[in-house]
Amino acid sequence: MTSHSHLDPLRESLPEQARDLKVNLQNVLQESSLTPEQRWGVAVACGLASRNPRLAQVLLDQARESVGAGVIDDARAAAALMAMNNVYYRSKHMLAAEYQSLPARLRMTRIAKPATNKLDFELMCLAVSAINGCERCILAHERTVRDGGMTAEHVHDAIRIAATVQGVAVGLELGV
C-alpha cells in the first residue's frame, strides 16, 4: 500500500456525509491498471479541474513525490485545454446543424505535443472531460486511447479517479 501522507489530513477533514469518499480517494489512487504516471497525471488534472484549490494543491504535492515534472506539466495543460475545449465542443454539440461545419480556430497544439507522451495526455484529457461533462470530448479521447492500446479498464480507472476527485471537491465544501 502506497503512503499518501499529503492526502491523509485532507481525507480526514471530509465531513461525515462524505465518509465514503475518504475510502474511495485512497482506493482509486492505489495500484490499478494505470501506471503511476497515468494515475497521478489524471488525479492532478482532475484536481485542477475540480476548482478546489486545497484539493488541487494536495494532489500536486503528493504527485510530486511519485512522478516527474513533465507529468505535472501535462496535467496542468490538460486541465486548462479541456476547460476551453469542453465548453466549446459541448456547446457546439447542442447547437443547430449550421454550426457544425464551422472550424474551431482554437489553438490546441499541446494535445499533439505533450511533455510526456500522447496517450497519457489523452487519458488526462478524457478524465477532465468527464468532470466537465463533454460527451464529444469524452468519446474522442476514449477512441484515441483505445486505438493507442489502452483497455477499457484503463479508461474505467481514469474515470473512477475523476469521479472521486470531483466528489471530494464537493465534499470539502459541504461545511461552507
SERO-4910 file (N, C-alpha, C, O; in steps of 0.05 Angstrom, whole numbers):
BEGIN
 pado doro    nc1    nc2    nc3   cac1   cac2   cac3    cc1    cc2    cc3    oc1    oc2    oc3
  Met    A     17    -24      0      0      0      0     18     25      0     36     27     16
  Thr    A     12     43    -18     28     68    -21     20     88      1     -4     91      7
  Ser    A     40    101     12     34    122     32     24    147     17     36    156     -2
  His    A      4    159     27     -7    183     16     -8    204     39    -29    214     47
  Ser    A     16    211     49     18    228     72      4    255     68     -8    266     87
  His    A      6    267     44     -7    293     40    -37    290     39    -51    309     46
  Leu    A    -46    267     30    -75    263     27    -89    257     54   -113    263     56
  Asp    A    -75    246     73    -88    237     98   -102    260    113   -125    257    120
  Pro    A    -89    283    117   -104    305    131   -128    315    115   -149    321    126
  Leu    A   -125    315     89   -148    324     72   -171    304     74   -194    312     78
  Arg    A   -164    278     72   -185    258     75   -199    259    102   -223    257    103
  Glu    A   -184    263    123   -195    265    150   -212    290    154   -229    291    172
  Ser    A   -207    310    138   -223    335    141   -250    333    127   -267    351    130
  Leu    A   -255    312    111   -281    309     98   -302    305    120   -298    290    139
  Pro    A   -325    317    116   -346    313    136   -359    285    135   -354    270    116
  Glu    A   -374    278    155   -386    252    157   -403    245    133   -403    222    124
  Gln    A   -416    265    121   -432    260     98   -416    250     74   -427    238     55
  Ala    A   -390    255     74   -373    247     52   -354    224     60   -333    221     49
  Arg    A   -362    209     80   -345    188     91   -337    168     70   -314    159     70
  Asp    A   -354    161     52   -347    142     31   -324    152     13   -308    137      4
  Leu    A   -323    178     10   -302    190     -7   -275    188      6   -255    187     -8
  Lys    A   -274    187     32   -248    183     46   -235    157     37   -211    156     31
  Val    A   -251    136     37   -242    110     28   -237    109     -2   -216     99    -11
  Asn    A   -256    120    -17   -253    120    -46   -228    134    -56   -215    124    -74
  Leu    A   -222    157    -44   -198    172    -53   -173    155    -49   -156    154    -67
  Gln    A   -171    142    -26   -148    125    -22   -147    102    -41   -126     95    -52
  Asn    A   -170     90    -46   -171     66    -63   -165     72    -92   -150     57   -105
  Val    A   -176     94   -103   -172     99   -132   -143    107   -138   -135    106   -161
  Leu    A   -129    116   -117   -101    124   -122    -81    102   -115    -57    107   -115
  Gln    A    -91     78   -109    -74     55   -104    -68     41   -130    -74     52   -152
  Glu    A    -56     19   -129    -49      3   -153    -74     -2   -169    -96     -7   -158
  Ser    A    -72      1   -195    -94     -4   -214    -82    -11   -241    -58    -17   -243
  Ser    A    -98    -10   -261    -88    -16   -288    -70      7   -298    -56      4   -318
  Leu    A    -71     30   -284    -56     54   -293    -28     54   -281    -24     45   -258
  Thr    A     -9     64   -296     18     68   -286     17     91   -265     -2    106   -265
  Pro    A     37     94   -249     38    117   -231     36    143   -246     22    162   -237
  Glu    A     48    145   -269     47    170   -285     19    176   -294      9    198   -293
  Gln    A      5    155   -303    -23    158   -312    -41    165   -289    -57    183   -290
  Arg    A    -38    151   -267    -55    154   -243    -52    183   -232    -72    196   -227
  Trp    A    -27    191   -228    -23    218   -216    -28    240   -236    -36    262   -228
  Gly    A    -22    235   -261    -29    256   -281    -59    261   -282    -68    283   -283
  Val    A    -74    239   -282   -104    241   -282   -113    255   -256   -130    273   -257
  Ala    A   -102    247   -234   -111    258   -208   -105    288   -207   -122    304   -199
  Val    A    -81    296   -215    -74    325   -214    -92    341   -234   -102    362   -227
  Ala    A    -95    331   -258   -111    345   -278   -140    348   -267   -152    369   -270
  Cys    A   -150    327   -255   -178    328   -245   -179    346   -220   -199    360   -216
  Gly    A   -159    345   -203   -158    363   -180   -159    392   -189   -174    409   -177
  Leu    A   -144    399   -210   -145    426   -221   -172    432   -233   -183    454   -230
  Ala    A   -183    413   -247   -210    417   -260   -232    420   -239   -252    432   -245
  Ser    A   -228    408   -216   -249    410   -195   -251    438   -183   -271    445   -170
  Arg    A   -231    454   -188   -230    482   -179   -231    485   -149   -239    506   -138
  Asn    A   -222    465   -135   -219    467   -106   -189    470   -101   -174    451   -103
  Pro    A   -180    494    -94   -151    499    -91   -137    481    -71   -115    473    -76
  Arg    A   -150    475    -49   -138    458    -29   -133    430    -39   -111    419    -37
  Leu    A   -154    418    -52   -152    392    -63   -130    391    -85   -114    373    -86
  Ala    A   -131    411   -103   -111    412   -124    -83    413   -113    -65    399   -123
  Gln    A    -78    429    -93    -51    432    -81    -42    406    -68    -19    398    -71
  Val    A    -60    393    -54    -53    368    -40    -46    346    -61    -27    331    -58
  Leu    A    -62    344    -82    -56    325   -103    -30    331   -117    -14    313   -124
  Leu    A    -24    357   -122      1    365   -134     24    357   -116     44    346   -125
  Asp    A     22    363    -90     44    357    -71     49    327    -70     72    318    -70
  Gln    A     27    311    -70     30    282    -68     42    271    -94     59    254    -94
  Ala    A     32    281   -117     42    272   -143     72    277   -146     86    261   -158
  Arg    A     81    300   -137    110    307   -139    128    286   -126    151    285   -133
  Glu    A    117    271   -107    133    250    -94    135    224   -111    151    207   -105
  Ser    A    118    222   -131    116    197   -146    123    200   -176    131    180   -188
  Val    A    120    224   -187    124    227   -216    140    252   -222    144    269   -205
  Gly    A    151    253   -247    167    275   -255    152    300   -262    127    300   -263
  Ala    A    167    321   -266    155    347   -272    140    348   -298    120    363   -301
  Gly    A    147    331   -318    133    330   -343    104    321   -340     86    331   -353
  Val    A    100    302   -322     72    292   -317     56    315   -304     33    319   -312
  Ile    A     67    329   -286     53    352   -273     47    373   -294     25    384   -294
  Asp    A     66    379   -310     62    399   -332     40    390   -351     23    407   -358
  Asp    A     40    365   -358     19    355   -376     -9    356   -362    -29    363   -375
  Ala    A     -9    350   -337    -35    351   -322    -46    379   -321    -70    384   -325
  Arg    A    -28    398   -317    -37    427   -317    -47    435   -344    -68    448   -347
  Ala    A    -33    427   -365    -41    433   -392    -68    420   -399    -85    432   -412
  Ala    A    -71    395   -391    -96    381   -397   -120    395   -383   -141    398   -396
  Ala    A   -117    403   -358   -138    417   -344   -145    443   -358   -169    450   -361
  Ala    A   -125    458   -366   -130    484   -379   -143    481   -407   -162    494   -413
  Leu    A   -131    463   -423   -141    459   -450   -170    448   -450   -187    457   -466
  Met    A   -175    430   -432   -202    418   -431   -222    438   -420   -246    437   -426
  Ala    A   -214    457   -403   -232    478   -394   -242    493   -418   -266    501   -419
  Met    A   -225    498   -437   -233    512   -462   -248    493   -480   -271    499   -488
  Asn    A   -236    471   -487   -248    452   -507   -275    441   -498   -293    439   -515
  Asn    A   -277    435   -473   -303    423   -464   -326    443   -466   -348    435   -474
  Val    A   -321    468   -461   -342    488   -465   -348    491   -494   -372    491   -502
  Tyr    A   -328    493   -511   -332    496   -539   -347    473   -552   -368    476   -564
  Tyr    A   -336    449   -548   -348    425   -561   -375    417   -549   -392    407   -563
  Arg    A   -378    420   -523   -404    414   -511   -425    433   -522   -447    425   -528
  Ser    A   -418    459   -524   -437    478   -535   -443    473   -564   -466    473   -573
  Lys    A   -422    467   -580   -426    462   -608   -444    438   -613   -460    437   -631
  His    A   -441    418   -596   -457    394   -597   -487    400   -593   -504    387   -605
  Met    A   -493    420   -577   -521    427   -571   -533    447   -592   -557    450   -593
  Leu    A   -516    459   -607   -526    479   -626   -536    467   -652   -533    443   -657
  Ala    A   -550    483   -667   -561    475   -693   -540    465   -712   -516    471   -709
  Ala    A   -549    451   -733   -531    440   -753   -513    460   -767   -491    454   -775
  Glu    A   -523    485   -770   -507    505   -784   -480    511   -770   -462    521   -784
  Tyr    A   -477    505   -745   -452    510   -730   -432    487   -734   -408    492   -729
  Gln    A   -441    464   -742   -424    440   -742   -401    442   -761   -379    431   -756
  Ser    A   -404    456   -783   -383    458   -803   -363    481   -798   -343    484   -812
  Leu    A   -369    497   -778   -351    520   -772   -327    510   -757   -329    494   -738
  Pro    A   -303    518   -766   -278    509   -753   -275    521   -725   -283    544   -720
  Ala    A   -262    506   -707   -258    516   -680   -239    540   -680   -245    559   -665
  Arg    A   -219    540   -695   -198    561   -695   -189    568   -667   -185    591   -660
  Leu    A   -185    547   -651   -174    549   -624   -148    533   -624   -147    511   -633
  Arg    A   -127    545   -613   -101    532   -612   -102    509   -592   -109    513   -569
  Met    A    -93    486   -602    -92    462   -585    -68    445   -591    -69    420   -589
  Thr    A    -46    457   -598    -22    442   -606    -11    425   -583      3    405   -589
  Arg    A    -16    432   -559     -5    417   -536    -15    388   -536     -1    370   -527
  Ile    A    -39    384   -546    -50    357   -547    -33    339   -565    -29    316   -559
  Ala    A    -23    350   -586     -6    335   -605     23    332   -595     38    314   -602
  Lys    A     32    351   -578     59    352   -568     61    355   -538     69    376   -528
  Pro    A     52    334   -523     54    336   -494     83    334   -484    101    326   -499
  Ala    A     87    341   -459    114    339   -447    122    310   -443    146    303   -446
  Thr    A    103    292   -438    110    264   -433    103    247   -458    119    244   -476
  Asn    A     79    236   -458     71    220   -482     41    225   -488     25    231   -470
  Lys    A     35    222   -513      8    229   -523    -14    213   -510    -35    224   -503
  Leu    A    -10    187   -507    -32    171   -496    -38    178   -467    -62    180   -459
  Asp    A    -18    183   -451    -23    191   -423    -37    218   -422    -55    222   -406
  Phe    A    -28    236   -439    -40    263   -440    -70    260   -449    -87    274   -437
  Glu    A    -75    244   -468   -103    239   -477   -120    228   -455   -143    235   -452
  Leu    A   -108    210   -439   -123    198   -416   -130    220   -396   -152    220   -384
  Met    A   -111    239   -391   -116    261   -373   -139    278   -384   -157    287   -370
  Cys    A   -138    283   -410   -159    299   -423   -187    285   -421   -207    298   -417
  Leu    A   -187    259   -424   -211    244   -422   -223    247   -394   -247    252   -391
  Ala    A   -207    244   -373   -216    246   -346   -227    274   -340   -248    277   -327
  Val    A   -213    295   -349   -222    322   -344   -249    327   -359   -267    340   -349
  Ser    A   -251    316   -383   -275    318   -399   -299    305   -385   -322    314   -387
  Ala    A   -294    284   -370   -315    271   -355   -325    289   -333   -349    292   -329
  Ile    A   -306    303   -319   -314    322   -299   -330    345   -311   -351    353   -300
  Asn    A   -322    354   -334   -335    377   -347   -359    369   -363   -374    386   -374
  Gly    A   -365    343   -366   -389    333   -378   -391    338   -408   -412    345   -419
  Cys    A   -368    335   -422   -369    339   -451   -369    312   -466   -348    299   -468
  Glu    A   -392    304   -475   -394    278   -489   -376    276   -513   -362    255   -517
  Arg    A   -375    296   -529   -359    296   -554   -329    292   -547   -316    276   -560
  Cys    A   -319    306   -527   -291    303   -519   -286    276   -506   -265    264   -511
  Ile    A   -304    267   -489   -301    240   -477   -298    219   -498   -280    202   -497
  Leu    A   -316    219   -518   -315    199   -539   -290    201   -556   -278    181   -563
  Ala    A   -282    225   -562   -258    229   -579   -233    220   -565   -216    206   -576
  His    A   -230    227   -539   -206    219   -524   -206    189   -518   -185    176   -517
  Glu    A   -230    178   -513   -232    149   -507   -224    134   -532   -209    114   -530
  Arg    A   -232    142   -555   -225    129   -581   -195    130   -585   -183    110   -593
  Thr    A   -183    153   -579   -154    156   -583   -138    137   -564   -119    124   -573
  Val    A   -145    136   -539   -130    119   -520   -135     90   -526   -116     74   -523
  Arg    A   -159     83   -535   -164     55   -541   -150     47   -567   -138     25   -568
  Asp    A   -150     64   -587   -135     59   -612   -105     57   -606    -91     44   -621
  Gly    A    -96     71   -585    -68     70   -578    -60     46   -561    -36     44   -554
  Gly    A    -79     29   -554    -72      5   -540    -82      3   -511    -79    -17   -498
  Met    A    -94     25   -501   -104     23   -474   -130      7   -474   -143      5   -495
  Thr    A   -137     -4   -451   -160    -22   -449   -184     -6   -436   -181     16   -427
  Ala    A   -207    -20   -436   -230     -9   -423   -224     -5   -393   -234     14   -380
  Glu    A   -207    -22   -381   -200    -20   -353   -184      6   -348   -188     19   -328
  His    A   -166     13   -366   -152     38   -363   -171     62   -363   -169     80   -346
  Val    A   -189     62   -382   -209     84   -384   -226     85   -359   -230    106   -347
  His    A   -235     62   -351   -252     59   -327   -237     70   -302   -249     85   -286
  Asp    A   -212     62   -299   -197     71   -275   -193    101   -275   -194    114   -254
  Ala    A   -188    113   -299   -185    142   -301   -211    156   -294   -211    177   -280
  Ile    A   -233    145   -303   -260    157   -297   -266    155   -267   -278    173   -256
  Arg    A   -258    133   -255   -262    129   -226   -247    150   -211   -257    161   -191
  Ile    A   -222    156   -219   -207    177   -206   -221    204   -210   -224    219   -191
  Ala    A   -230    210   -234   -244    235   -240   -268    238   -222   -273    259   -210
  Ala    A   -285    218   -221   -309    219   -205   -303    223   -176   -316    239   -163
  Thr    A   -284    209   -166   -277    211   -137   -265    238   -131   -273    250   -111
  Val    A   -247    248   -147   -235    274   -142   -257    296   -142   -257    313   -125
  Gln    A   -275    294   -161   -297    314   -162   -315    311   -137   -323    332   -126
  Gly    A   -320    287   -129   -336    283   -105   -322    294    -80   -335    306    -63
  Val    A   -296    290    -78   -281    301    -55   -282    331    -56   -285    344    -35
  Ala    A   -280    343    -79   -281    373    -81   -307    383    -70   -308    402    -55
  Val    A   -329    370    -77   -355    377    -67   -356    372    -37   -366    388    -21
  Gly    A   -347    349    -29   -347    341      0   -333    361     17   -341    367     40
  Leu    A   -310    372      7   -295    392     23   -311    418     27   -305    433     45
  Glu    A   -330    422      9   -346    447     11   -372    443     26   -388    462     28
  Leu    A   -378    419     35   -404    415     49   -407    431     74   -430    438     81
  Gly    A   -385    437     87   -387    452    112   -388    482    108   -390    497    127
  Val    A   -386    491     83   -386    520     78   -413    532     82   -417    556     78
***
